[in-house]
Amino acid sequence: MIIVQIKENESVDRALKRFKKKFERTGVLKELRRRTFFQKPSITQRKQKQKAIYKQATYGTDAS
């Protein structure tokens, strides 16, 4: 549960901004989007491998 204490002479907009930032840091929305559709573990692993291959090809170990 996220609690935001409103300080004296603080606007509601400012407190809402702090709340949104705290909420974003918890990762609740990201997790909800991830769980919306079931994805087979084999597909997840395949995507991770493709991502790693892409990163190596793009950034590579060659520093010339």
mmCIF file of the N, C-alpha and C atoms, coordinates in Angstrom:
data_MODEL
# 
_entry.id   MODEL 
# 
loop_
_atom_site.group_PDB 
_atom_site.id 
_atom_site.type_symbol 
_atom_site.label_atom_id 
_atom_site.label_alt_id 
_atom_site.label_comp_id 
_atom_site.label_asym_id 
_atom_site.label_entity_id 
_atom_site.label_seq_id 
_atom_site.pdbx_PDB_ins_code 
_atom_site.Cartn_x 
_atom_site.Cartn_y 
_atom_site.Cartn_z 
_atom_site.occupancy 
_atom_site.B_iso_or_equiv 
_atom_site.pdbx_formal_charge 
_atom_site.auth_seq_id 
_atom_site.auth_comp_id 
_atom_site.auth_asym_id 
_atom_site.auth_atom_id 
_atom_site.pdbx_PDB_model_num 
ATOM 1   N N  . MET A 1 1  ? 0.838  -1.168  0.000   1.00 0.00 ? 1  MET A N  1 
ATOM 2   C CA . MET A 1 1  ? 0.000  0.000   0.000   1.00 0.00 ? 1  MET A CA 1 
ATOM 3   C C  . MET A 1 1  ? 0.888  1.238   0.000   1.00 0.00 ? 1  MET A C  1 
ATOM 4   N N  . ILE A 1 2  ? 0.604  2.139   -0.912  1.00 0.00 ? 2  ILE A N  1 
ATOM 5   C CA . ILE A 1 2  ? 1.397  3.357   -1.045  1.00 0.00 ? 2  ILE A CA 1 
ATOM 6   C C  . ILE A 1 2  ? 0.729  4.473   -0.245  1.00 0.00 ? 2  ILE A C  1 
ATOM 7   N N  . ILE A 1 3  ? 1.516  5.101   0.600   1.00 0.00 ? 3  ILE A N  1 
ATOM 8   C CA . ILE A 1 3  ? 1.006  6.201   1.416   1.00 0.00 ? 3  ILE A CA 1 
ATOM 9   C C  . ILE A 1 3  ? 1.822  7.446   1.105   1.00 0.00 ? 3  ILE A C  1 
ATOM 10  N N  . VAL A 1 4  ? 1.114  8.536   0.832   1.00 0.00 ? 4  VAL A N  1 
ATOM 11  C CA . VAL A 1 4  ? 1.764  9.821   0.574   1.00 0.00 ? 4  VAL A CA 1 
ATOM 12  C C  . VAL A 1 4  ? 1.197  10.825  1.569   1.00 0.00 ? 4  VAL A C  1 
ATOM 13  N N  . GLN A 1 5  ? 2.056  11.298  2.438   1.00 0.00 ? 5  GLN A N  1 
ATOM 14  C CA . GLN A 1 5  ? 1.647  12.298  3.415   1.00 0.00 ? 5  GLN A CA 1 
ATOM 15  C C  . GLN A 1 5  ? 1.689  13.668  2.754   1.00 0.00 ? 5  GLN A C  1 
ATOM 16  N N  . ILE A 1 6  ? 0.600  14.402  2.842   1.00 0.00 ? 6  ILE A N  1 
ATOM 17  C CA . ILE A 1 6  ? 0.562  15.750  2.286   1.00 0.00 ? 6  ILE A CA 1 
ATOM 18  C C  . ILE A 1 6  ? 1.120  16.711  3.328   1.00 0.00 ? 6  ILE A C  1 
ATOM 19  N N  . LYS A 1 7  ? 2.136  17.430  2.929   1.00 0.00 ? 7  LYS A N  1 
ATOM 20  C CA . LYS A 1 7  ? 2.786  18.366  3.847   1.00 0.00 ? 7  LYS A CA 1 
ATOM 21  C C  . LYS A 1 7  ? 1.974  19.650  3.935   1.00 0.00 ? 7  LYS A C  1 
ATOM 22  N N  . GLU A 1 8  ? 2.281  20.413  4.936   1.00 0.00 ? 8  GLU A N  1 
ATOM 23  C CA . GLU A 1 8  ? 1.573  21.677  5.128   1.00 0.00 ? 8  GLU A CA 1 
ATOM 24  C C  . GLU A 1 8  ? 1.877  22.621  3.966   1.00 0.00 ? 8  GLU A C  1 
ATOM 25  N N  . ASN A 1 9  ? 0.847  23.296  3.472   1.00 0.00 ? 9  ASN A N  1 
ATOM 26  C CA . ASN A 1 9  ? 0.959  24.239  2.349   1.00 0.00 ? 9  ASN A CA 1 
ATOM 27  C C  . ASN A 1 9  ? 1.430  23.566  1.052   1.00 0.00 ? 9  ASN A C  1 
ATOM 28  N N  . GLU A 1 10 ? 1.173  22.259  0.907   1.00 0.00 ? 10 GLU A N  1 
ATOM 29  C CA . GLU A 1 10 ? 1.551  21.548  -0.318  1.00 0.00 ? 10 GLU A CA 1 
ATOM 30  C C  . GLU A 1 10 ? 0.303  21.369  -1.182  1.00 0.00 ? 10 GLU A C  1 
ATOM 31  N N  . SER A 1 11 ? 0.441  21.627  -2.456  1.00 0.00 ? 11 SER A N  1 
ATOM 32  C CA . SER A 1 11 ? -0.710 21.490  -3.345  1.00 0.00 ? 11 SER A CA 1 
ATOM 33  C C  . SER A 1 11 ? -1.011 20.013  -3.597  1.00 0.00 ? 11 SER A C  1 
ATOM 34  N N  . VAL A 1 12 ? -2.243 19.760  -3.954  1.00 0.00 ? 12 VAL A N  1 
ATOM 35  C CA . VAL A 1 12 ? -2.666 18.391  -4.233  1.00 0.00 ? 12 VAL A CA 1 
ATOM 36  C C  . VAL A 1 12 ? -1.961 17.877  -5.485  1.00 0.00 ? 12 VAL A C  1 
ATOM 37  N N  . ASP A 1 13 ? -1.727 18.767  -6.440  1.00 0.00 ? 13 ASP A N  1 
ATOM 38  C CA . ASP A 1 13 ? -1.036 18.364  -7.661  1.00 0.00 ? 13 ASP A CA 1 
ATOM 39  C C  . ASP A 1 13 ? 0.361  17.832  -7.358  1.00 0.00 ? 13 ASP A C  1 
ATOM 40  N N  . ARG A 1 14 ? 1.031  18.492  -6.462  1.00 0.00 ? 14 ARG A N  1 
ATOM 41  C CA . ARG A 1 14 ? 2.391  18.077  -6.085  1.00 0.00 ? 14 ARG A CA 1 
ATOM 42  C C  . ARG A 1 14 ? 2.357  16.697  -5.397  1.00 0.00 ? 14 ARG A C  1 
ATOM 43  N N  . ALA A 1 15 ? 1.396  16.512  -4.507  1.00 0.00 ? 15 ALA A N  1 
ATOM 44  C CA . ALA A 1 15 ? 1.264  15.238  -3.803  1.00 0.00 ? 15 ALA A CA 1 
ATOM 45  C C  . ALA A 1 15 ? 0.891  14.126  -4.788  1.00 0.00 ? 15 ALA A C  1 
ATOM 46  N N  . LEU A 1 16 ? 0.034  14.442  -5.747  1.00 0.00 ? 16 LEU A N  1 
ATOM 47  C CA . LEU A 1 16 ? -0.351 13.460  -6.757  1.00 0.00 ? 16 LEU A CA 1 
ATOM 48  C C  . LEU A 1 16 ? 0.853  13.062  -7.605  1.00 0.00 ? 16 LEU A C  1 
ATOM 49  N N  . LYS A 1 17 ? 1.699  14.025  -7.904  1.00 0.00 ? 17 LYS A N  1 
ATOM 50  C CA . LYS A 1 17 ? 2.908  13.749  -8.669  1.00 0.00 ? 17 LYS A CA 1 
ATOM 51  C C  . LYS A 1 17 ? 3.824  12.798  -7.903  1.00 0.00 ? 17 LYS A C  1 
ATOM 52  N N  . ARG A 1 18 ? 3.965  13.026  -6.595  1.00 0.00 ? 18 ARG A N  1 
ATOM 53  C CA . ARG A 1 18 ? 4.783  12.139  -5.763  1.00 0.00 ? 18 ARG A CA 1 
ATOM 54  C C  . ARG A 1 18 ? 4.182  10.738  -5.715  1.00 0.00 ? 18 ARG A C  1 
ATOM 55  N N  . PHE A 1 19 ? 2.852  10.665  -5.623  1.00 0.00 ? 19 PHE A N  1 
ATOM 56  C CA . PHE A 1 19 ? 2.170  9.372   -5.602  1.00 0.00 ? 19 PHE A CA 1 
ATOM 57  C C  . PHE A 1 19 ? 2.423  8.607   -6.896  1.00 0.00 ? 19 PHE A C  1 
ATOM 58  N N  . LYS A 1 20 ? 2.275  9.281   -8.021  1.00 0.00 ? 20 LYS A N  1 
ATOM 59  C CA . LYS A 1 20 ? 2.488  8.638   -9.319  1.00 0.00 ? 20 LYS A CA 1 
ATOM 60  C C  . LYS A 1 20 ? 3.910  8.103   -9.447  1.00 0.00 ? 20 LYS A C  1 
ATOM 61  N N  . LYS A 1 21 ? 4.871  8.877   -8.962  1.00 0.00 ? 21 LYS A N  1 
ATOM 62  C CA . LYS A 1 21 ? 6.267  8.454   -9.039  1.00 0.00 ? 21 LYS A CA 1 
ATOM 63  C C  . LYS A 1 21 ? 6.506  7.210   -8.176  1.00 0.00 ? 21 LYS A C  1 
ATOM 64  N N  . LYS A 1 22 ? 5.952  7.202   -6.964  1.00 0.00 ? 22 LYS A N  1 
ATOM 65  C CA . LYS A 1 22 ? 6.081  6.034   -6.092  1.00 0.00 ? 22 LYS A CA 1 
ATOM 66  C C  . LYS A 1 22 ? 5.422  4.814   -6.713  1.00 0.00 ? 22 LYS A C  1 
ATOM 67  N N  . PHE A 1 23 ? 4.245  5.022   -7.297  1.00 0.00 ? 23 PHE A N  1 
ATOM 68  C CA . PHE A 1 23 ? 3.507  3.928   -7.919  1.00 0.00 ? 23 PHE A CA 1 
ATOM 69  C C  . PHE A 1 23 ? 4.291  3.344   -9.088  1.00 0.00 ? 23 PHE A C  1 
ATOM 70  N N  . GLU A 1 24 ? 4.907  4.199   -9.873  1.00 0.00 ? 24 GLU A N  1 
ATOM 71  C CA . GLU A 1 24 ? 5.680  3.740   -11.023 1.00 0.00 ? 24 GLU A CA 1 
ATOM 72  C C  . GLU A 1 24 ? 6.887  2.917   -10.575 1.00 0.00 ? 24 GLU A C  1 
ATOM 73  N N  . ARG A 1 25 ? 7.517  3.329   -9.484  1.00 0.00 ? 25 ARG A N  1 
ATOM 74  C CA . ARG A 1 25 ? 8.701  2.624   -8.981  1.00 0.00 ? 25 ARG A CA 1 
ATOM 75  C C  . ARG A 1 25 ? 8.378  1.221   -8.476  1.00 0.00 ? 25 ARG A C  1 
ATOM 76  N N  . THR A 1 26 ? 7.151  1.008   -8.007  1.00 0.00 ? 26 THR A N  1 
ATOM 77  C CA . THR A 1 26 ? 6.796  -0.311  -7.502  1.00 0.00 ? 26 THR A CA 1 
ATOM 78  C C  . THR A 1 26 ? 6.712  -1.346  -8.619  1.00 0.00 ? 26 THR A C  1 
ATOM 79  N N  . GLY A 1 27 ? 6.425  -0.910  -9.847  1.00 0.00 ? 27 GLY A N  1 
ATOM 80  C CA . GLY A 1 27 ? 6.377  -1.830  -10.978 1.00 0.00 ? 27 GLY A CA 1 
ATOM 81  C C  . GLY A 1 27 ? 5.077  -2.596  -11.101 1.00 0.00 ? 27 GLY A C  1 
ATOM 82  N N  . VAL A 1 28 ? 4.030  -2.149  -10.427 1.00 0.00 ? 28 VAL A N  1 
ATOM 83  C CA . VAL A 1 28 ? 2.744  -2.844  -10.436 1.00 0.00 ? 28 VAL A CA 1 
ATOM 84  C C  . VAL A 1 28 ? 2.151  -2.856  -11.842 1.00 0.00 ? 28 VAL A C  1 
ATOM 85  N N  . LEU A 1 29 ? 2.157  -1.722  -12.496 1.00 0.00 ? 29 LEU A N  1 
ATOM 86  C CA . LEU A 1 29 ? 1.563  -1.620  -13.823 1.00 0.00 ? 29 LEU A CA 1 
ATOM 87  C C  . LEU A 1 29 ? 2.333  -2.462  -14.844 1.00 0.00 ? 29 LEU A C  1 
ATOM 88  N N  . LYS A 1 30 ? 3.646  -2.443  -14.724 1.00 0.00 ? 30 LYS A N  1 
ATOM 89  C CA . LYS A 1 30 ? 4.487  -3.233  -15.625 1.00 0.00 ? 30 LYS A CA 1 
ATOM 90  C C  . LYS A 1 30 ? 4.190  -4.725  -15.467 1.00 0.00 ? 30 LYS A C  1 
ATOM 91  N N  . GLU A 1 31 ? 4.073  -5.157  -14.223 1.00 0.00 ? 31 GLU A N  1 
ATOM 92  C CA . GLU A 1 31 ? 3.763  -6.560  -13.932 1.00 0.00 ? 31 GLU A CA 1 
ATOM 93  C C  . GLU A 1 31 ? 2.377  -6.926  -14.442 1.00 0.00 ? 31 GLU A C  1 
ATOM 94  N N  . LEU A 1 32 ? 1.419  -6.036  -14.301 1.00 0.00 ? 32 LEU A N  1 
ATOM 95  C CA . LEU A 1 32 ? 0.061  -6.281  -14.785 1.00 0.00 ? 32 LEU A CA 1 
ATOM 96  C C  . LEU A 1 32 ? 0.053  -6.472  -16.296 1.00 0.00 ? 32 LEU A C  1 
ATOM 97  N N  . ARG A 1 33 ? 0.762  -5.625  -17.002 1.00 0.00 ? 33 ARG A N  1 
ATOM 98  C CA . ARG A 1 33 ? 0.830  -5.752  -18.462 1.00 0.00 ? 33 ARG A CA 1 
ATOM 99  C C  . ARG A 1 33 ? 1.501  -7.052  -18.864 1.00 0.00 ? 33 ARG A C  1 
ATOM 100 N N  . ARG A 1 34 ? 2.523  -7.442  -18.114 1.00 0.00 ? 34 ARG A N  1 
ATOM 101 C CA . ARG A 1 34 ? 3.242  -8.682  -18.426 1.00 0.00 ? 34 ARG A CA 1 
ATOM 102 C C  . ARG A 1 34 ? 2.344  -9.900  -18.228 1.00 0.00 ? 34 ARG A C  1 
ATOM 103 N N  . ARG A 1 35 ? 1.490  -9.852  -17.224 1.00 0.00 ? 35 ARG A N  1 
ATOM 104 C CA . ARG A 1 35 ? 0.636  -10.994 -16.903 1.00 0.00 ? 35 ARG A CA 1 
ATOM 105 C C  . ARG A 1 35 ? -0.686 -11.014 -17.669 1.00 0.00 ? 35 ARG A C  1 
ATOM 106 N N  . THR A 1 36 ? -0.943 -10.007 -18.476 1.00 0.00 ? 36 THR A N  1 
ATOM 107 C CA . THR A 1 36 ? -2.218 -9.927  -19.186 1.00 0.00 ? 36 THR A CA 1 
ATOM 108 C C  . THR A 1 36 ? -2.430 -11.140 -20.083 1.00 0.00 ? 36 THR A C  1 
ATOM 109 N N  . PHE A 1 37 ? -1.394 -11.543 -20.807 1.00 0.00 ? 37 PHE A N  1 
ATOM 110 C CA . PHE A 1 37 ? -1.487 -12.687 -21.691 1.00 0.00 ? 37 PHE A CA 1 
ATOM 111 C C  . PHE A 1 37 ? -0.468 -13.724 -21.274 1.00 0.00 ? 37 PHE A C  1 
ATOM 112 N N  . PHE A 1 38 ? -0.877 -14.997 -21.299 1.00 0.00 ? 38 PHE A N  1 
ATOM 113 C CA . PHE A 1 38 ? 0.037  -16.076 -20.952 1.00 0.00 ? 38 PHE A CA 1 
ATOM 114 C C  . PHE A 1 38 ? 0.998  -16.304 -22.101 1.00 0.00 ? 38 PHE A C  1 
ATOM 115 N N  . GLN A 1 39 ? 2.250  -16.480 -21.760 1.00 0.00 ? 39 GLN A N  1 
ATOM 116 C CA . GLN A 1 39 ? 3.256  -16.763 -22.766 1.00 0.00 ? 39 GLN A CA 1 
ATOM 117 C C  . GLN A 1 39 ? 4.007  -18.015 -22.335 1.00 0.00 ? 39 GLN A C  1 
ATOM 118 N N  . LYS A 1 40 ? 4.116  -18.943 -23.263 1.00 0.00 ? 40 LYS A N  1 
ATOM 119 C CA . LYS A 1 40 ? 4.797  -20.186 -22.939 1.00 0.00 ? 40 LYS A CA 1 
ATOM 120 C C  . LYS A 1 40 ? 6.254  -19.913 -22.571 1.00 0.00 ? 40 LYS A C  1 
ATOM 121 N N  . PRO A 1 41 ? 6.799  -20.691 -21.631 1.00 0.00 ? 41 PRO A N  1 
ATOM 122 C CA . PRO A 1 41 ? 8.194  -20.484 -21.223 1.00 0.00 ? 41 PRO A CA 1 
ATOM 123 C C  . PRO A 1 41 ? 9.176  -20.615 -22.384 1.00 0.00 ? 41 PRO A C  1 
ATOM 124 N N  . SER A 1 42 ? 8.884  -21.498 -23.340 1.00 0.00 ? 42 SER A N  1 
ATOM 125 C CA . SER A 1 42 ? 9.793  -21.668 -24.481 1.00 0.00 ? 42 SER A CA 1 
ATOM 126 C C  . SER A 1 42 ? 9.854  -20.391 -25.321 1.00 0.00 ? 42 SER A C  1 
ATOM 127 N N  . ILE A 1 43 ? 8.730  -19.708 -25.451 1.00 0.00 ? 43 ILE A N  1 
ATOM 128 C CA . ILE A 1 43 ? 8.699  -18.461 -26.222 1.00 0.00 ? 43 ILE A CA 1 
ATOM 129 C C  . ILE A 1 43 ? 9.453  -17.368 -25.475 1.00 0.00 ? 43 ILE A C  1 
ATOM 130 N N  . THR A 1 44 ? 9.301  -17.343 -24.161 1.00 0.00 ? 44 THR A N  1 
ATOM 131 C CA . THR A 1 44 ? 10.023 -16.358 -23.349 1.00 0.00 ? 44 THR A CA 1 
ATOM 132 C C  . THR A 1 44 ? 11.530 -16.547 -23.501 1.00 0.00 ? 44 THR A C  1 
ATOM 133 N N  . GLN A 1 45 ? 11.979 -17.799 -23.409 1.00 0.00 ? 45 GLN A N  1 
ATOM 134 C CA . GLN A 1 45 ? 13.407 -18.089 -23.549 1.00 0.00 ? 45 GLN A CA 1 
ATOM 135 C C  . GLN A 1 45 ? 13.909 -17.712 -24.942 1.00 0.00 ? 45 GLN A C  1 
ATOM 136 N N  . ARG A 1 46 ? 13.104 -17.996 -25.956 1.00 0.00 ? 46 ARG A N  1 
ATOM 137 C CA . ARG A 1 46 ? 13.493 -17.675 -27.334 1.00 0.00 ? 46 ARG A CA 1 
ATOM 138 C C  . ARG A 1 46 ? 13.674 -16.161 -27.492 1.00 0.00 ? 46 ARG A C  1 
ATOM 139 N N  . LYS A 1 47 ? 12.750 -15.402 -26.920 1.00 0.00 ? 47 LYS A N  1 
ATOM 140 C CA . LYS A 1 47 ? 12.845 -13.943 -27.019 1.00 0.00 ? 47 LYS A CA 1 
ATOM 141 C C  . LYS A 1 47 ? 14.085 -13.418 -26.299 1.00 0.00 ? 47 LYS A C  1 
ATOM 142 N N  . GLN A 1 48 ? 14.388 -14.014 -25.141 1.00 0.00 ? 48 GLN A N  1 
ATOM 143 C CA . GLN A 1 48 ? 15.575 -13.595 -24.400 1.00 0.00 ? 48 GLN A CA 1 
ATOM 144 C C  . GLN A 1 48 ? 16.841 -13.880 -25.198 1.00 0.00 ? 48 GLN A C  1 
ATOM 145 N N  . LYS A 1 49 ? 16.894 -15.051 -25.848 1.00 0.00 ? 49 LYS A N  1 
ATOM 146 C CA . LYS A 1 49 ? 18.054 -15.399 -26.667 1.00 0.00 ? 49 LYS A CA 1 
ATOM 147 C C  . LYS A 1 49 ? 18.200 -14.436 -27.835 1.00 0.00 ? 49 LYS A C  1 
ATOM 148 N N  . GLN A 1 50 ? 17.080 -14.132 -28.511 1.00 0.00 ? 50 GLN A N  1 
ATOM 149 C CA . GLN A 1 50 ? 17.119 -13.212 -29.640 1.00 0.00 ? 50 GLN A CA 1 
ATOM 150 C C  . GLN A 1 50 ? 17.592 -11.830 -29.196 1.00 0.00 ? 50 GLN A C  1 
ATOM 151 N N  . LYS A 1 51 ? 17.137 -11.401 -28.034 1.00 0.00 ? 51 LYS A N  1 
ATOM 152 C CA . LYS A 1 51 ? 17.538 -10.105 -27.510 1.00 0.00 ? 51 LYS A CA 1 
ATOM 153 C C  . LYS A 1 51 ? 19.043 -10.078 -27.224 1.00 0.00 ? 51 LYS A C  1 
ATOM 154 N N  . ALA A 1 52 ? 19.567 -11.174 -26.646 1.00 0.00 ? 52 ALA A N  1 
ATOM 155 C CA . ALA A 1 52 ? 20.987 -11.263 -26.337 1.00 0.00 ? 52 ALA A CA 1 
ATOM 156 C C  . ALA A 1 52 ? 21.817 -11.275 -27.614 1.00 0.00 ? 52 ALA A C  1 
ATOM 157 N N  . ILE A 1 53 ? 21.357 -11.999 -28.621 1.00 0.00 ? 53 ILE A N  1 
ATOM 158 C CA . ILE A 1 53 ? 22.067 -12.047 -29.904 1.00 0.00 ? 53 ILE A CA 1 
ATOM 159 C C  . ILE A 1 53 ? 22.097 -10.661 -30.542 1.00 0.00 ? 53 ILE A C  1 
ATOM 160 N N  . TYR A 1 54 ? 20.969 -9.980  -30.489 1.00 0.00 ? 54 TYR A N  1 
ATOM 161 C CA . TYR A 1 54 ? 20.884 -8.628  -31.054 1.00 0.00 ? 54 TYR A CA 1 
ATOM 162 C C  . TYR A 1 54 ? 21.841 -7.676  -30.337 1.00 0.00 ? 54 TYR A C  1 
ATOM 163 N N  . LYS A 1 55 ? 21.866 -7.754  -29.003 1.00 0.00 ? 55 LYS A N  1 
ATOM 164 C CA . LYS A 1 55 ? 22.746 -6.873  -28.229 1.00 0.00 ? 55 LYS A CA 1 
ATOM 165 C C  . LYS A 1 55 ? 24.206 -7.129  -28.577 1.00 0.00 ? 55 LYS A C  1 
ATOM 166 N N  . GLN A 1 56 ? 24.575 -8.412  -28.699 1.00 0.00 ? 56 GLN A N  1 
ATOM 167 C CA . GLN A 1 56 ? 25.967 -8.735  -29.022 1.00 0.00 ? 56 GLN A CA 1 
ATOM 168 C C  . GLN A 1 56 ? 26.324 -8.245  -30.414 1.00 0.00 ? 56 GLN A C  1 
ATOM 169 N N  . ALA A 1 57 ? 25.406 -8.392  -31.351 1.00 0.00 ? 57 ALA A N  1 
ATOM 170 C CA . ALA A 1 57 ? 25.663 -7.952  -32.715 1.00 0.00 ? 57 ALA A CA 1 
ATOM 171 C C  . ALA A 1 57 ? 25.757 -6.430  -32.789 1.00 0.00 ? 57 ALA A C  1 
ATOM 172 N N  . THR A 1 58 ? 24.913 -5.758  -32.023 1.00 0.00 ? 58 THR A N  1 
ATOM 173 C CA . THR A 1 58 ? 24.873 -4.298  -32.070 1.00 0.00 ? 58 THR A CA 1 
ATOM 174 C C  . THR A 1 58 ? 26.058 -3.675  -31.342 1.00 0.00 ? 58 THR A C  1 
ATOM 175 N N  . TYR A 1 59 ? 26.253 -4.076  -30.111 1.00 0.00 ? 59 TYR A N  1 
ATOM 176 C CA . TYR A 1 59 ? 27.292 -3.462  -29.298 1.00 0.00 ? 59 TYR A CA 1 
ATOM 177 C C  . TYR A 1 59 ? 28.616 -4.201  -29.418 1.00 0.00 ? 59 TYR A C  1 
ATOM 178 N N  . GLY A 1 60 ? 28.536 -5.515  -29.510 1.00 0.00 ? 60 GLY A N  1 
ATOM 179 C CA . GLY A 1 60 ? 29.691 -6.359  -29.755 1.00 0.00 ? 60 GLY A CA 1 
ATOM 180 C C  . GLY A 1 60 ? 30.812 -6.234  -28.740 1.00 0.00 ? 60 GLY A C  1 
ATOM 181 N N  . THR A 1 61 ? 31.751 -7.117  -28.853 1.00 0.00 ? 61 THR A N  1 
ATOM 182 C CA . THR A 1 61 ? 32.915 -7.086  -27.973 1.00 0.00 ? 61 THR A CA 1 
ATOM 183 C C  . THR A 1 61 ? 34.070 -6.364  -28.648 1.00 0.00 ? 61 THR A C  1 
ATOM 184 N N  . ASP A 1 62 ? 33.931 -6.074  -29.933 1.00 0.00 ? 62 ASP A N  1 
ATOM 185 C CA . ASP A 1 62 ? 34.952 -5.368  -30.698 1.00 0.00 ? 62 ASP A CA 1 
ATOM 186 C C  . ASP A 1 62 ? 34.914 -3.889  -30.340 1.00 0.00 ? 62 ASP A C  1 
ATOM 187 N N  . ALA A 1 63 ? 36.004 -3.382  -29.804 1.00 0.00 ? 63 ALA A N  1 
ATOM 188 C CA . ALA A 1 63 ? 36.039 -1.984  -29.366 1.00 0.00 ? 63 ALA A CA 1 
ATOM 189 C C  . ALA A 1 63 ? 36.953 -1.153  -30.258 1.00 0.00 ? 63 ALA A C  1 
ATOM 190 N N  . SER A 1 64 ? 36.859 -1.318  -31.550 1.00 0.00 ? 64 SER A N  1 
ATOM 191 C CA . SER A 1 64 ? 37.747 -0.556  -32.432 1.00 0.00 ? 64 SER A CA 1 
ATOM 192 C C  . SER A 1 64 ? 37.067 0.603   -33.094 1.00 0.00 ? 64 SER A C  1 
# 
